[in-house]
Amino acid sequence: MDNSLTIDDINDQFKSKIYSQDYSDKQKIDGVTLYPLSIHVSEDGDFSELVRINDKGEIDGIPGFKLEQINRTRLINGIVKAWHIHLEQDEIWYVNPEAHLLIGLFDARKNSPTAGFVMRFIMGGGKSQLLYIPKGVAHGSANLLNEPSVIWYFINKQFSSNKPDEMRLPWDTLGANFWEPKRD
């Protein structure tokens, strides 16, 4: 028995407001990669292996990325930390699965095949993953939780306060509403 409805079976008061969510794959910025990690759950908690360094001194699975420094940053609840751009260093981010950070990226590289492209997605949210951000891709995050969240980031060039490879753009470069969660 088929009890399907059509759009005409929906009350006129709501019909004009109905839309469908887009589930298609979003285009990615050239070079940006999300690497899923396994979470091994046991009776006493869970475990995720973040990176392995191979015999060439590179992070396994990311050819040419030689780890030179590991940093951590803590975002207090409700804070936006953006936008940063680097000319010499690439970054790999790790966000704990318990966190819920809105990540924003845009391709600021003039000659990139994806110049000007923008990406928004969640890190944490129960997933364990690494995010590779190549130099020239502006990046930032917003903490959507009511508690602090931490980003661990691995970089392939040591920071120098005498010659910092760190440029910034205002947090609202793409509009203040960029950092607000989409309401559904």
N, C-alpha and C positions, 0 to 999 in steps of 0.2 A: 504494500500500500504506500503510495507516494503522497505525502502531506506537504510537499514543498510549497513555498510561497514565492510570489514575484514582488517586485518593487511596488507594484500597485496595491499590494496587500498591506503596505506600511502606511500608517497614519500620515496625512498630508502635512501635519504640523512638524514632522521629523524628516520627511522624505528629502527635502532640499538640503538638509545638513549631513546626509549620509555620504561617507567616502570610504574608500578601501585603503588599507595600509599597504605601502610598497615593500614587498618582500624580496625584490630582486637584488642581486649582488650590486653593491655600490662600487663605482670606479675608485681605484686606489691611486695614491700619489706614487709616482715612479720611485722605486727603491724602498718605500715604507713596507715593512713586513711584520705581521703578527705570527709569532711562533707559539702554538699551543703546548702546554706542559701538562704532564700527568700529575694528578693528585692521588696519592696512595693513602687510602683511608684505613685505619685500624681501630681497634677498640680503645686505644689510648690517645687518639688524635689523627693527624694526617701529616704527610711529607711530600714535598715537591723538590726535585732536583732542578736548580736554576740554570747553571752553566757548567760545562766541562771545558778545560783548557787542553788543547791537543799538543803534540810534541813540537809544533811550530810556534807555540805561544799564542795561537788564535783560539777564539771561542768556537767550539765544534758547531758545525752547521751554518756558520756565518763567515765564509772565507774572507781572509784579509783583515778581520777585526781582531787586532791585538789589544788585549785589555791592559790599560795603564793606570786606571783609577776606579774605585768604587765609592759612590756617594749615596747619601740618603737625605731626603727632604721630607718634612712633615707639614702637611697642610691642615690648618685648623678648620673646624666645621664652617661651611658656607663660604670659604675663600676661593677666589680665582687667582691662579698664578700663571700669568701669560704676559706677553709672548716673548719667547727666547729664540734666537737664531745663532748658529755657530758657523764659522767659515772653515775651520780646520778639523773639528771633532765630529764624530758620529756618536750616537748614544743608543743604549739599549735600556729600556725601562722595564721594571718589574713592580707590579702593584699586588699586594696581598689579596687573595680571593675574598676576604671578609670586607674589603673596602668597596667603594662604589664611586669611582672617579669618572667624570666626563672628560674625555681627552679631545683636544682640538689640535688639528694640524693644518697648515696650508703651505703649498709649494711656492716659496719666494724666489726660487732659482729662475732667472730670466730665460735660460736656454734649455730648460727641462721640457720633456714631452708632455708633462702634466703641469706646466707653469700656471699658477693661479688656482689650481684645484684645492678643494677644502675637504677635510674628513672630520667627522665627529663620531665618537663611539665610546662605549663604556669599557673600562678595565676594572678588574675585580669582579664584583657581581657573581661570585661563586666560581669564576674561572681563574686558572693559573696559566699565565702566558707572558711572553716577552714581546716587547715592541721595539723594533729597530727603526731609528730615526736618522736618516742621512743628513750630513751637513747641508745647510741652506733651506731646510724645511723648518718653518716656524712651528713651535710647539708650546702647548700650555695645558692646564688642567683646572677643573673645578671640583671641589669636594662637595658631593651631594648628601653626605651623611651628617648626622648631628653629633659626630665625634671626629677627632683627628684621623687623618689617613696618611699613610707613608708611601713614598715612591723610592725604590732603590734604583739607582741608575749606574750603569757601567759605561765608561768612556774610553776611547782609544787615544786620547791625548791628555796628558796631565795638565791640570789647571795651573796657571801662573798669574799671580796678582800683579806682576810687572807688565805683563802683556796678555790680559784676559781675552780669551776667544769667546766673548759673550756680548751679544748685542740684544737690545730689547726694543719692543714696540709696545704701545699702550695696550692694556688689557682689552679695550673695546675697539680695537682696530677693525674687526669684522662686525661691529655693532654690539651694544651691551646685551641684547637679547640672544646673541650667539651662545652665551654661557647659561642660559636658562633651560631647564629641562622642557622637552616638548610634552605638552599635555595631550592626553588622548581620552 
